[in-house]
Amino acid sequence: MRTYKMKTLWWATCFIFLISTCQAQNQQMKTNNPLLCDPESGICEMPGTSSTATFTASEIKDKPVKIIYFTDPICSSCWGIEPQLRKLKMEYGQYIDIEYRMGGLLPDWSYNSGGISKPSDVAHHWDEVSRYYQMPIDGDVWLEDPLPSSYPPSIAFKAAQLQDEQKAQLFLRRIKEMVFLEKKNITKWEHLSQAALATGLDTARLQTDYATVAVQRFQEDLAISRQYGVRGFPTIFVTDSKGHQEKIYGSKPYAIFENSVRKLLPSAEKKTIPPTWETLFSTFRTLTSREFAELSGQSIPESEILLEALHSKQQLEKLETKNGALWIRK
């Protein structure tokens, strides 16, 4: 009975929140469709003004470079830059603080635009995006168990942040793997609780915070997104202590990320990454072939030969999808 009541509270909270906060955004989305991401520009774009706001020096905290990352759990272009972000953290992590903000990509399905009017329209598009970014995505989730909104997993991430920032980032990665690779509807508590357990979070607290304070934290993220004129994902601001700023809009090559940090902090020294599979999988439990290639400096074909060999020797596990594999440290 208690489980039933908690689930009822979960969906009641979600419904009330969606009704109370999404009307204006829904009206905008009737003229543009953020799920129809542009692979070439690397942007899942929403209507609105361009970003012109800047960060102040007071917002820089412990490290000399501040990065604020506007994203969404179901943003396919954001999944496409996972290799670049992981490499940036490994090479320049001692200089940068990354702050994750949720942008509210899909409030609900009360619109019809851009060739996408229902969940099944997204399936083929995600398969195309997967091939373009060379990151595995299985669009069949939109045929088999489609998501009604991206707000519930976004609120769950804000709840995870209330417990531990590093675990929250692991939680976000895990729910992305669930939706992009495992075809799981991450608006459902059963999947969110599994992700919480896998990343060391307190699931009971997560569920309580989800229904209360995390809702307000998500509203704050949406307000900040509007304040900075964010109209697409990924949007990344890189700022130093003097207020100088670089902006990365959409999926860009790693050199763009690296240059943005080095431009603001010329003294930054790149940390050498040993290109061995042991080193990379000791840092990240899971890697796609594209991620391993980015981090190791090998081509994707070369990486897949090595990863397949390690899998054959039972040193790695493999999650196979129709558009590529995820390699998992045992």
Secondary structure by P-SEA (a helix, b strand, c coil): caaaaaaaaaaaaaaaaaaaccaaaaaaacccccccccccccccccccccccccccccccccccbbbbbbbccccaaaaaaaaaaaaaaaaccccbbbbbbbcccccccccccccccccccaaaaaaaaaaaaccccccccccccccccaaaaaaaaaaaaaccaaaaaaaaaaaaaaaaccccccccaaaaaaaaaaacccaaaaaaaaacaaaaaaaaaaaaaaaaccccccbbbbbccccccccccccccaaaaaaaaaaaccccccccccccaaaaaaacccccaaaaaaaacccaaaaaaaaaaaaaaccccccccccbbbbbcc
